[in-house]
Structure formats: C-alpha cells, structure tokens
Amino acid sequence: MSKLEFDVPAKGGFSFDLCKRNEMLMKKGVQPPSYRKTGTTIVGLIFQDGVILGADTRATEGPIVCDKNCEKIHYMAPNIYCCGAGTAADTEAVTDMVSSQLQLHRHHTGRESRVITALTLLKSHLFNYQGYVQAALVLGGVDVTGPHLHTIYPHGSTDTLPFATMGSGSLAAMAVFESKYHEGLTRDEGIKLVTEAICSGIFNDLGSGSNVDVCVITKGHKEYLRNHLLPNPRSYVSAKGFSFSKKTEVLLTKVTPLKEKVEIIQSGEAMEE
Amino acid sequence: MDTDAPHSMGTTIIGVTYNGGVVLGADSRTSTGVYVANRASDKITQLTDNVYVCRSGSAADSQIVSDYVRYFLHQHTIQLGQPATVKVAANLVRLLAYNNKNLLQTGLIVGGWDKYEGGKIYGIPLGGTIIEQPFAIGGSGSSYLYGFFDQAWKEGMTKDEAEQLVVKAVSLAIARDGASGGVVRTVIINSEGVTRNFYPGDKLPLWHEELEPQFSLLDIPSSPGPEPMNI
C-alpha cells in the first residue's frame, strides 16, 4: 500500500525555514537590520511627597540617532508612570499592554490602580518570555499604600529601591545619585537631582542624549514635565534660512501640528430616546 | 559592561538551626555582569508567617519560584485550617525546582518553625534535591564557608550564639567572594515569632588584610600597619 504524505501546516513554534537563507546572506556580507533601541538613561527617586521619574530623549538604531526627542516616560495609570530602556518596540508594547490591563482592572474593582499590580503584570510577562522581550523598566507611582519605586529587568526580576537608574547611562546617573541622594528631599531638590543624573547620562554616555523629561507623581496629582531641560539646543541653524530654487513660487503655506489636540466640548444634555 | 546580562545574585546564604528555632542570613548584593545592580537587596523572602526562604542564583527565577510557592502555601493554609509546616513549604519549592530543572537556575534554603517539628532547615540546591540539614549554606560565597562551619558549628546553640555565627560567616564570605557584598540581613524564626535584623557594612568585623577604616587617604595612618601572617 502506498504511503500518502500530506503537507501538514506547522503546529506552532519557531519556523527554521529561513535560517539557511539568512546564513547565506550574512556570508555574502549583508548586514541584518538593526532594531531601534533606546540607549538611554532612565532614573527614578522617592522624595518626601512621592516619586520623581526622569529620562533622556534619544532613540538609536545602531550608531544612528533615529529620534532626537522621543518619549520614554510611558503612562500606565493616572497615578503610575513607567520609564523604559532597551528595545523601543518592546518597552512601548509591554507598557501599553499592561496599561490597558490596569484600566480593565480599575473598571472591575472600582479602585485606583496600585503600583504593585503593574509590577506583577510586567514581571510575569517578561519572565514568561525569558528575557527575549528586552525591556528594562523603572516603574514609579503613588497609590493608597504610599509612594513606590521599582526596577524591572528583562528576565523578570524586580528590585524595590528608594532611588534607581537603568539603561546604558545608568552608571553615570547612579554615580550622581549615590553621592547626592538623601531621604526627605523636597520637590525642587528632587527635580534638580533627577535632572543632574540624566544630564550626567546625556553627556557621558553615547547611547543617551538630547533633552531631559521629568515626571513628578504625588498623592492625587501628577505633573509630566516634557522637555523640562533642553541642554542640547540646535545651535547650527544656518542664517540664510531655507529658500526654494529660483523658478519655484510659494502659493500656500500650511502648518499641520504632528500631535492633534483634541478639545472635549462639554455637552449640554444627555442624549434621550 | 553588559547591562543585558541576566540579573543574578552572586550571594552568600545561610540557614542554621538552634535550640528553639532557626536563623537565616544573607548578604545583599545583586549583580548584572560586573555591575552591582542593587547593593541593598533583601534575599530572605517570606513564604508564610512562620516560613522564610533564602534565594540565590538567577534573581528572576528565584523571585518567580518564591511567588508561586507563597501563593500555593496561602491556598494550602486556607484548606488545612492551620499554619503550614516547614516540610510542606520546602517540598512545594522542591517540586517546582525539580520539575522545571531545565529552565531554572536557583538554589534555595527554606527555613522556619512549626509546632510539630520545631525549627527546621531544608536546602534545595540546583537540580531540585531536598535535604533536611541542621545547617545549610548556599550561593557563590558558600565555597569559602565549608571549612569554617565544620569547625565552628555545634548542636544546641542559643539564639544569640546562632545569630553571631551567621553574621560572622556571611561577613567572612563577603570578604572573600567578589559576588557577595553590601549588608548582612538575618531573620530569626521561633515559637514567639519572627525578628528581622540588619547589620550595615561598617558594623561588620574586619578580617585578614582588610584596611582599617579611613576617612581620607590624606590622613597619616597612626597604626603601624597590618601584621605579617604567622604560619
């Protein structure tokens, strides 16, 4: 009896079909595309009224700076923010995912989210992927149990600390924190210290640069200071400005802001059937 | 410096039984490659009111294992209607460690007190063996302590003797093992409850060839210097 062979679709798991082709290409000198990383300096500290998070704004693709002003402080909940270092796609995806899980949880429980909930959701996800989701995070927030600051490593381990730094610039920033941090910092002292630590990363680490973002979270209130400090202004602007070549006539100039501002108009009455 | 290296706890962990309970001790260094990621970590984690575990090896693996066991023990306590025994806690840890031996890299020491057996220490090294011992040592710094314990440990110590032994042992290991450092944390568990103690680096004794503490290298040292070693 002849044996029938069916082409069964793969049951799942990694498909090794393209590996030989990739090897052949690499031998010929083709470089695999490098993924966008946030070289990064991210920091967090606990001060007397809550938590302050800080981050630089440089995103790199190998040796090239692909975004000079990216946002590394991600929203998790109204009272919880998370700084992300590592592969930009991974940090964005994992923080967005946990942020929506937290929102659903808030609807289910009717309560404000707790930092430890975000921590557990993030660490279980990262552990399940055994470090392949390359996201190193500094999670901070203030909830009913008080201010909290945690670091989360790509393999899923966490630390709870009064001050923390992560990313390629973490050593430069940690040096500033270790020498100047003390308990009971005021808001201004805390912001100043965070800014100093991030600047230390910006100027001493090649993977970090551009501007400083700061986020201050206290009980019932948060302040996201986007581009709190701009220590790297573009000072090489040509005086001539930009002009079109001789025969081009400008007919219309229209400026579209990249981020749309949505205004919520207070509705007069509820819709009635 | 590789910040992507897995977070591991170089570590020195110790568990010692004494007349009436157990003393668990650990250093506080967590390293990523050669960088110290956390110099004040707490490696002695609570599983139940009366059982604690000392963690070593991969930080992520040991945290996940202790989280799962805490959860299982909580359920077990509800179903049993009384506090879990140290033996059950240790066996739950052992089952996770043995059945996932290909994926996990963590050595644990489970210690606690229950009303049936009193103070007990169970060592669960890599691979998932479970071994009940009067004292257990683990982590990279433990290599330097085998001889010390062979000589210094004795049956029926008092609580203070046991704690002093643990603090001395951890500080000896810190002096010799690069992957251990920071502060010494101890947890004493007995019929009365749990006591946590903290010994900062400057309170620990100095050992052979360690410098006298100096506030500035510009100070002219008053002491004549370390004595030569006697054979």
Interface residues (C-beta under 8 A of the other chain):
Chain A: G86 K123 S124 L126 F127 Q130 G131 Q134 A136 T151 Y153 P154 H155 G156 S157 T158 D159 L161 M166 G167 S168 S170 L171
Chain B: M1 T3 D4 P6 H7 T30 T32 Y35 A37 N38 A40 S41 S58 A59 A60 Q63 I64 L103
